[in-house]
Amino acid sequence: MFRQGKELTTVPVADLSEVRRQPDTLLWADVVDASAEELLQMGEEFDLHPLALASCSRTGQRPRAEHYPSYVLYVAYVPEHASPDDPLRLHEVDLVAGENFLLSFHGGSPIDAEAVAARVRAHPELVEHGGGFLLYVVLGELVDGYFPALDTIGERVEALEEAVFEGGQVQADIFRLRKDLLAMRRVAGPMRDAMIVLLRRDLGLFGDEGRRYLQDMYDHLIRVVENLEDYQDLTAGALEANLTVLSNRLSDVAKNLGAYAAIFAVVTMVAGIYGMNFDHMPELHWRYGYAWSLGLMVASAGALWWYFKRKGWL
């Protein structure tokens, strides 16, 4: 919390409503794994609407922005994707931003409070822009979490592309990657769209400078969504390439089987001709008939093998 340019960190919860009404005060309260009683107390201190308070107590919500008379509720998500082998996890963060305060509700640790405080301390002159600046700083911390996840996904895409052309079994990995991309796209897209509500001039909560910072965050979200769309296209291309490789491999197997079937068909035909038991067959009692039939089989099979090898079927 800042008051007249000075940072204060020890303020009882019961005094928050009184403190935030004092002039030249900017307040951020980060609520982690709040109980029902703590949520109710925060709602009383900041005059939160029951629907807004209920949104802060739920998880799995769609990202959105809701405008209330003296504040705005913004539901955001931050991804956690440490390595290609780790599953993607999405952490919900509910932000309530007013003229001179910001509340953040979440479970776990998707927000680095020290990093946010360091950003605010680095630009104390911007504190006068109120809750819009605080919302920008916290959203910046959240949106920055997308880029390491995007880098990890980029590594996965490159590895899949290499594996596809090396003939590896990658179809399951491709579908896992598509699932992760879809999960991120489902939250990043609505987060970008919800920023439009915060940028409205008739909102009345943030000044021109505060909206300018939020516009910068909107541009960051556009970049995130565009990167996700690019990776989705690359993944779709990798899947098509994998299907093409599998089809070509199946075609090669079919050609091999067809070639060997033709070779053995000729051998079987020769054996069938000379295996007939007709009385009037010129070669039936021929002294060299056996050698002739074997030679004919070998010669015809060899000729066909050479022909199919030349055509690339074997």
VEXDREN-2710 file (C-alpha; in Angstrom, 1 decimal):
% VEXDREN-2710
k/r/px/py/pz
1/MET/0.0/0.0/0.0
2/PHE/1.2/3.5/-0.8
3/ARG/0.1/6.7/1.0
4/GLN/1.4/10.0/-0.2
5/GLY/4.3/8.3/-1.9
6/LYS/5.3/6.2/1.1
7/GLU/4.9/2.4/1.2
8/LEU/3.0/0.8/4.1
9/THR/2.8/-3.0/4.5
10/THR/1.2/-3.7/7.9
11/VAL/-2.4/-2.7/7.9
12/PRO/-5.1/-4.8/9.7
13/VAL/-7.9/-6.1/7.5
14/ALA/-10.5/-4.4/9.6
15/ASP/-8.9/-1.0/8.7
16/LEU/-8.6/-1.5/5.0
17/SER/-11.9/0.2/4.2
18/GLU/-11.0/3.2/6.2
19/VAL/-7.5/3.4/4.8
20/ARG/-8.5/3.2/1.2
21/ARG/-10.9/6.2/1.6
22/GLN/-8.0/8.4/2.7
23/PRO/-6.6/10.7/0.0
24/ASP/-3.4/9.9/-1.9
25/THR/-3.7/6.2/-1.0
26/LEU/-3.2/3.2/-3.3
27/LEU/-3.9/-0.2/-1.9
28/TRP/-3.3/-3.8/-3.1
29/ALA/-4.5/-6.8/-1.1
30/ASP/-3.4/-10.2/-2.3
31/VAL/-5.7/-12.9/-0.8
32/VAL/-4.4/-16.5/-1.1
33/ASP/-6.6/-19.5/-0.4
34/ALA/-9.2/-17.5/1.4
35/SER/-11.7/-19.1/3.6
36/ALA/-15.4/-18.3/3.5
37/GLU/-15.1/-16.0/6.5
38/GLU/-12.1/-14.2/5.0
39/LEU/-14.0/-13.6/1.8
40/LEU/-17.0/-12.3/3.6
41/GLN/-14.8/-9.9/5.6
42/MET/-13.1/-8.6/2.4
43/GLY/-16.5/-8.2/0.9
44/GLU/-17.7/-6.1/3.8
45/GLU/-14.5/-4.0/3.8
46/PHE/-14.7/-3.1/0.1
47/ASP/-18.5/-3.2/-0.4
48/LEU/-18.3/-6.0/-2.9
49/HIS/-21.5/-7.1/-4.6
50/PRO/-22.6/-10.7/-3.6
51/LEU/-22.2/-11.8/-7.2
52/ALA/-18.6/-10.4/-7.4
53/LEU/-17.8/-12.1/-4.1
54/ALA/-19.2/-15.4/-5.3
55/SER/-17.1/-15.2/-8.4
56/CYS/-14.0/-14.7/-6.3
57/SER/-14.8/-17.9/-4.3
58/ARG/-15.3/-20.1/-7.4
59/THR/-12.8/-21.7/-9.7
60/GLY/-13.0/-22.9/-13.3
61/GLN/-14.7/-19.7/-14.5
62/ARG/-14.5/-18.3/-18.0
63/PRO/-12.2/-15.2/-18.2
64/ARG/-14.3/-12.1/-18.3
65/ALA/-14.6/-8.5/-17.1
66/GLU/-17.7/-7.3/-15.1
67/HIS/-18.4/-3.6/-14.4
68/TYR/-19.8/-2.6/-11.0
69/PRO/-20.5/1.0/-9.9
70/SER/-17.2/1.5/-8.1
71/TYR/-14.9/-1.3/-9.3
72/VAL/-14.5/-3.9/-12.0
73/LEU/-14.0/-7.6/-11.7
74/TYR/-11.5/-9.3/-14.0
75/VAL/-11.1/-13.1/-14.1
76/ALA/-7.7/-14.1/-15.5
77/TYR/-5.6/-17.2/-15.8
78/VAL/-1.9/-17.8/-15.8
79/PRO/-0.3/-21.0/-17.2
80/GLU/2.3/-23.2/-15.6
81/HIS/4.3/-25.3/-18.0
82/ALA/7.8/-25.9/-16.6
83/SER/9.0/-28.5/-19.1
84/PRO/7.8/-30.5/-22.1
85/ASP/7.3/-33.5/-19.8
86/ASP/5.2/-31.7/-17.3
87/PRO/1.4/-31.3/-17.8
88/LEU/0.0/-27.9/-18.5
89/ARG/-1.7/-26.3/-15.5
90/LEU/-3.9/-23.2/-15.5
91/HIS/-4.3/-21.1/-12.3
92/GLU/-7.2/-18.8/-11.9
93/VAL/-6.7/-15.3/-10.5
94/ASP/-9.7/-13.0/-9.7
95/LEU/-8.9/-9.3/-9.7
96/VAL/-11.1/-6.6/-8.3
97/ALA/-9.9/-3.1/-9.3
98/GLY/-11.2/0.2/-8.1
99/GLU/-10.2/3.8/-8.4
100/ASN/-7.4/3.4/-5.8
101/PHE/-7.3/-0.3/-4.8
102/LEU/-6.8/-3.7/-6.2
103/LEU/-7.8/-7.1/-4.7
104/SER/-6.4/-10.3/-6.0
105/PHE/-7.9/-13.7/-5.1
106/HIS/-6.2/-17.0/-6.0
107/GLY/-5.0/-20.3/-4.8
108/GLY/-1.4/-21.4/-4.7
109/SER/1.2/-19.0/-5.9
110/PRO/0.5/-17.8/-9.5
111/ILE/1.4/-14.3/-8.5
112/ASP/4.9/-13.4/-7.3
113/ALA/4.1/-10.7/-4.7
114/GLU/7.7/-9.6/-4.4
115/ALA/8.0/-9.1/-8.2
116/VAL/4.8/-7.0/-8.2
117/ALA/6.0/-4.9/-5.3
118/ALA/9.4/-4.4/-7.1
119/ARG/7.6/-3.2/-10.2
120/VAL/5.6/-0.7/-8.2
121/ARG/8.7/0.5/-6.2
122/ALA/10.5/0.9/-9.5
123/HIS/8.0/3.5/-10.7
124/PRO/6.6/5.3/-7.7
125/GLU/5.7/8.3/-9.9
126/LEU/3.0/6.1/-11.6
127/VAL/1.2/5.4/-8.3
128/GLU/-0.9/8.5/-8.8
129/HIS/-2.6/6.8/-11.7
130/GLY/-4.5/4.6/-9.1
131/GLY/-6.0/1.2/-9.4
132/GLY/-5.4/1.1/-13.2
133/PHE/-1.7/1.2/-12.7
134/LEU/-1.9/-1.6/-10.1
135/LEU/-4.1/-3.7/-12.3
136/TYR/-1.6/-3.2/-15.1
137/VAL/1.3/-4.3/-12.9
138/VAL/-0.4/-7.5/-11.7
139/LEU/-1.7/-8.3/-15.2
140/GLY/1.8/-7.8/-16.5
141/GLU/3.0/-10.4/-14.0
142/LEU/0.3/-12.8/-15.1
143/VAL/0.7/-12.3/-18.9
144/ASP/4.5/-12.6/-18.6
145/GLY/3.8/-16.1/-17.3
146/TYR/2.5/-17.0/-20.8
147/PHE/5.7/-16.5/-22.6
148/PRO/7.8/-19.2/-20.8
149/ALA/4.9/-21.6/-21.4
150/LEU/4.9/-20.5/-25.1
151/ASP/8.6/-21.1/-25.3
152/THR/8.2/-24.6/-23.9
153/ILE/5.4/-25.3/-26.4
154/GLY/7.6/-24.0/-29.2
155/GLU/10.3/-26.5/-28.2
156/ARG/7.7/-29.3/-28.2
157/VAL/6.5/-28.2/-31.7
158/GLU/10.1/-28.3/-33.0
159/ALA/10.8/-31.7/-31.5
160/LEU/7.5/-33.1/-33.0
161/GLU/8.4/-31.8/-36.4
162/GLU/11.8/-33.5/-36.3
163/ALA/10.3/-36.7/-35.0
164/VAL/7.6/-36.8/-37.7
165/PHE/10.2/-36.8/-40.5
166/GLU/12.4/-39.3/-38.6
167/GLY/9.4/-41.7/-38.7
168/GLY/8.8/-41.7/-34.9
169/GLN/5.5/-42.5/-33.3
170/VAL/4.3/-39.0/-32.4
171/GLN/0.6/-39.0/-32.9
172/ALA/-0.2/-39.2/-29.2
173/ASP/2.3/-36.4/-28.5
174/ILE/0.6/-34.2/-31.2
175/PHE/-2.8/-34.7/-29.7
176/ARG/-1.5/-33.9/-26.2
177/LEU/0.1/-30.7/-27.6
178/ARG/-3.1/-29.8/-29.3
179/LYS/-5.0/-30.2/-26.1
180/ASP/-2.6/-27.9/-24.2
181/LEU/-2.8/-25.3/-26.9
182/LEU/-6.6/-25.4/-26.9
183/ALA/-6.7/-25.0/-23.1
184/MET/-4.5/-21.9/-23.3
185/ARG/-6.4/-20.5/-26.2
186/ARG/-9.7/-20.9/-24.3
187/VAL/-8.4/-18.6/-21.6
188/ALA/-6.1/-16.2/-23.5
189/GLY/-8.7/-15.3/-26.1
190/PRO/-11.4/-14.3/-23.6
191/MET/-8.8/-12.5/-21.5
192/ARG/-7.9/-10.4/-24.5
193/ASP/-11.6/-9.7/-25.3
194/ALA/-12.3/-8.8/-21.6
195/MET/-9.6/-6.1/-21.8
196/ILE/-11.9/-4.1/-24.1
197/VAL/-14.3/-3.6/-21.2
198/LEU/-11.4/-2.1/-19.1
199/LEU/-10.4/0.2/-21.9
200/ARG/-13.9/1.8/-22.2
201/ARG/-13.9/5.5/-21.5
202/ASP/-17.4/5.4/-20.0
203/LEU/-16.1/3.0/-17.3
204/GLY/-15.0/6.0/-15.2
205/LEU/-12.6/4.1/-13.0
206/PHE/-9.3/4.7/-14.8
207/GLY/-7.9/7.9/-16.2
208/ASP/-6.3/8.3/-19.7
209/GLU/-2.8/7.4/-18.4
210/GLY/-4.2/4.3/-16.7
211/ARG/-6.0/3.2/-19.8
212/ARG/-2.8/3.8/-21.8
213/TYR/-1.0/1.2/-19.6
214/LEU/-3.9/-1.2/-19.9
215/GLN/-3.8/-0.8/-23.7
216/ASP/-0.2/-1.9/-23.6
217/MET/-1.4/-5.1/-21.7
218/TYR/-4.1/-5.6/-24.3
219/ASP/-1.3/-5.6/-27.0
220/HIS/0.6/-8.2/-25.0
221/LEU/-2.5/-10.4/-24.9
222/ILE/-3.0/-10.0/-28.7
223/ARG/0.6/-11.2/-29.1
224/VAL/0.0/-14.2/-26.9
225/VAL/-3.2/-15.2/-28.8
226/GLU/-1.4/-14.8/-32.1
227/ASN/1.5/-17.0/-31.0
228/LEU/-1.0/-19.6/-29.8
229/GLU/-2.8/-19.5/-33.2
230/ASP/0.6/-19.9/-35.0
231/TYR/1.5/-22.9/-32.8
232/GLN/-2.0/-24.4/-33.5
233/ASP/-1.4/-24.1/-37.2
234/LEU/2.1/-25.7/-36.9
235/THR/0.7/-28.5/-34.8
236/ALA/-2.1/-29.1/-37.4
237/GLY/0.7/-29.1/-40.1
238/ALA/2.7/-31.6/-38.1
239/LEU/-0.4/-33.8/-37.8
240/GLU/-1.0/-33.7/-41.5
241/ALA/2.7/-34.4/-42.2
242/ASN/2.6/-37.4/-39.8
243/LEU/-0.5/-38.8/-41.6
244/THR/1.2/-38.3/-44.9
245/VAL/4.3/-40.1/-43.7
246/LEU/2.2/-43.0/-42.3
247/SER/0.3/-43.1/-45.6
248/ASN/3.6/-43.2/-47.6
249/ARG/4.9/-45.9/-45.3
250/LEU/1.7/-48.0/-45.7
251/SER/2.0/-47.5/-49.5
252/ASP/5.6/-48.8/-49.4
253/VAL/4.5/-51.8/-47.5
254/ALA/1.7/-52.4/-49.9
255/LYS/4.1/-52.2/-52.9
256/ASN/6.5/-54.6/-51.2
257/LEU/3.7/-57.1/-50.5
258/GLY/2.4/-56.7/-54.1
259/ALA/5.8/-57.2/-55.6
260/TYR/6.5/-60.4/-53.6
261/ALA/3.0/-61.6/-54.3
262/ALA/3.6/-61.2/-58.0
263/ILE/6.9/-63.1/-57.8
264/PHE/5.4/-66.0/-55.9
265/ALA/2.4/-66.0/-58.2
266/VAL/4.7/-66.7/-61.2
267/VAL/6.5/-69.4/-59.3
268/THR/3.2/-71.0/-58.3
269/MET/2.0/-70.8/-61.8
270/VAL/5.0/-72.7/-63.1
271/ALA/4.7/-75.2/-60.4
272/GLY/1.0/-75.6/-61.1
273/ILE/1.5/-76.1/-64.8
274/TYR/4.1/-78.8/-64.3
275/GLY/2.2/-80.3/-61.4
276/MET/-0.7/-81.3/-63.6
277/ASN/-1.2/-85.0/-64.2
278/PHE/-2.2/-85.1/-67.8
279/ASP/-0.9/-88.1/-69.8
280/HIS/-0.1/-86.1/-72.9
281/MET/2.4/-83.5/-71.6
282/PRO/5.6/-83.3/-73.6
283/GLU/7.8/-82.4/-70.7
284/LEU/6.2/-84.9/-68.2
285/HIS/8.7/-87.7/-68.9
286/TRP/11.5/-85.4/-70.1
287/ARG/14.8/-86.3/-68.4
288/TYR/15.6/-82.6/-67.8
289/GLY/12.1/-81.5/-67.0
290/TYR/12.7/-81.1/-63.2
291/ALA/15.8/-78.9/-63.8
292/TRP/13.9/-77.0/-66.5
293/SER/11.0/-76.2/-64.2
294/LEU/13.2/-75.1/-61.3
295/GLY/15.3/-73.0/-63.7
296/LEU/12.2/-71.4/-65.1
297/MET/10.9/-70.6/-61.6
298/VAL/14.3/-69.0/-60.6
299/ALA/14.6/-67.1/-63.9
300/SER/11.1/-65.7/-63.8
301/ALA/11.3/-64.9/-60.1
302/GLY/14.7/-63.2/-60.6
303/ALA/13.4/-61.2/-63.6
304/LEU/10.4/-60.0/-61.6
305/TRP/12.6/-59.1/-58.6
306/TRP/15.0/-57.1/-60.8
307/TYR/12.0/-55.3/-62.4
308/PHE/10.3/-54.4/-59.1
309/LYS/13.7/-53.4/-57.6
310/ARG/14.3/-51.1/-60.6
311/LYS/10.9/-49.5/-60.1
312/GLY/11.6/-49.0/-56.4
313/TRP/9.0/-51.4/-55.1
314/LEU/11.5/-53.5/-53.2
END
